[in-house]
Amino acid sequence: MNPLFENYKIQEKRDIKSERAYLISQFVEKINLERKGTKFKDITPRIVAIKTAHLSISDLYFFLKSCEQGDSFGKVFFGSLKIK
């Protein structure tokens, strides 16, 4: 594979058994792509699952779309889930 596209390689999704797990894996992939080359460690699916446990599946679709439309996926994700 060309080294230029190495960071954008999509991981195989063997452990996905539900729609919620698929959505969580989408969040994890996009957050971890932003974290490459920074001081932050990669995020695990468990962290995303805990932070989004209160959201329904339809809300997760809306939340994923709003995170994608923001300037930074991670900033929108973590900023939207803060308790005020």
MOCORLIN-V650046 format. One record per backbone hydrogen bond with DSSP energy under -1.0 kcal/mol. CO is the residue of the C=O (numbers start at 1). NH is the residue of the N-H. E is the energy in kcal/mol with one decimal. If there is no record, write none. Layout:
[[CO/NH/E] [CO/NH/E]]
//
This chain:
[[2/5/-1.3] [6/9/-1.1] [18/22/-1.6] [19/23/-2.1] [20/24/-2.4] [21/25/-2.1] [22/26/-1.6] [23/27/-2.0] [24/28/-2.4] [25/29/-2.4] [26/30/-2.0] [27/31/-2.4] [28/32/-2.5] [29/33/-1.8] [30/34/-1.2] [31/35/-1.3] [35/38/-1.8] [44/48/-1.4] [45/49/-2.5] [46/50/-2.2] [47/51/-2.2] [48/52/-1.8] [50/53/-1.0] [52/55/-1.4] [56/60/-2.0] [57/61/-1.8] [58/62/-1.7] [59/63/-2.8] [60/64/-2.6] [61/65/-2.0] [62/66/-2.3] [63/67/-2.1] [64/68/-2.0] [65/69/-1.5] [72/76/-2.2] [73/77/-2.4] [74/78/-2.7] [75/79/-2.2] [76/80/-2.1] [77/81/-1.0]]
//
